[in-house]
Amino acid sequence: MTRKNILLINPFDKVPGEDFRDQRHTIVFQKLQRDADVRWISSDFNHWTHKKRNPGMIPEDYRNKIVLIPTVPYHHHVSFKRYISHLLLSIYSYLYIRKRKLKPDIILCVGPVELVYLVSKYAHKYKIRLILDVYDLWPDLFFKVIPPKFEGVGRMVSRPYLYMSRVSYKYASHITAVSKTYMEWAMNRAGRTDRGNCSYYYLGSNQSVGSYNLDKPRNVLRCLFAGQFGFNYDLETIVGVAKKFQEEKVNDVEFILAGDGFKRQSIMKSIRGMRNIKMVGWLGSQDLIALGSKCHIGMNSYVKDATQSVPTKLFDYMSMGLLILNSLKGETAALINEYHIGQNYAAGDISELHNILDGLRKSKEQIIKNGALSLEIFKREFRSELIYTKMIREIIL
């Protein structure tokens, strides 16, 4: 088989050498090395740590294969400075490609709307196979945070971005996505009906899976939330349930919040003096796995209008053998029901979540046994290694 020349464009995922677990395109990039010549255009700014990347951290074998495009840093996920950063990154990335007249066999791209648009125009012009990977509902989700009183301004500002995303998905040779929901959203945006050129592959999880801990505590039901403390995450309902249990003097339900984000200060203030809920900050992968092995429940808690469809968090919890309590509707709720790995509740409904947990605290032994089954399902179907091997085979090589 002739080696293909592949250009990967993704400024967000972990670059080899960074102290973070491998993400979707990190894994794809590394797996492609055996059968293809791959160049990765990324950013010199790390979206997750909000710090500049040091080129020296890239392993020597990859240094001539990874390009870090310069841009300005930002510190808030929703900000004018992020807009400027993405705009500059998009322009500089496009100029890098055009100046070198790159004409790979395939471009695999995810990025800001402006970047995806410029790349799609370039690929269309030179008849390059373009695979667009839909990570999120860009640009739609950014306009969700605009206050109602500025709705008119929001509509006006959004028009060029909606146009760019429509053209991008129209020009794509193949649309893939992290969920069926996102795939169908992109197809609808471009007015496409060619499902044969569209696909989805769940994010899965690459957390190292050890033996299941059957010695979880029997005297307390431990509930874990792990992730961003961002505007899409419903930490307030978890805090409300914890307060209700404390008022009822129920002492065998405990909540642990692992992560960080802009809600951190407000959550810290709201749990001050409470004994059944604590924050442990942002944990590394191994520390999180160790903590998860001592927990029973994984809280997949999102606000009512959250844009996530099937997040990594779901698979991370499965890899730890946790029963999942989920507030996302649609695809995630369907997976919970199909595989019998948890229960769904209405986002923001403190009473419903309280009642579910009140019942579960009396069934700790059964939850522990069921956790082993959840882990087996994860190993069989949702490991990143399995998912991305299939993705590469079916749509890239």
Secondary structure, DSSP 8 states (H G I E B T S, - for coil): ---EEEEEE-SSS--TTSSS---HHHHHHHHHTTTEEEEEEEESEETTTTEE--GGGS-GGGTTTEEEE-----SSSSSHHHHHHHHHHHHHHHHHHHHTT---SEEEE---HHHHHHHHHHHHHTT-EEEEEE-S-TTHHHHTTS-GGGHHHHHHHHHHHHHHHHHHHHH-SEEEESSHHHHHHHHHHHT---GGGB------B--------TT--SS-EEEEEEEE-STTB-HHHHHHHHHHHHHTT--SEEEEEEEESTTHHHHHHHTTT-SSEEEEE---HHHHHHHHTT-SEEEE-B-TT---SS-HHHHHHHHTT-EEEE---THHHHHHHHHT-EEE--TT-HHHHHHHHHHHTT-HHHHHHHHHHHHHHHHHH-BHHHHHHHHIIIII-
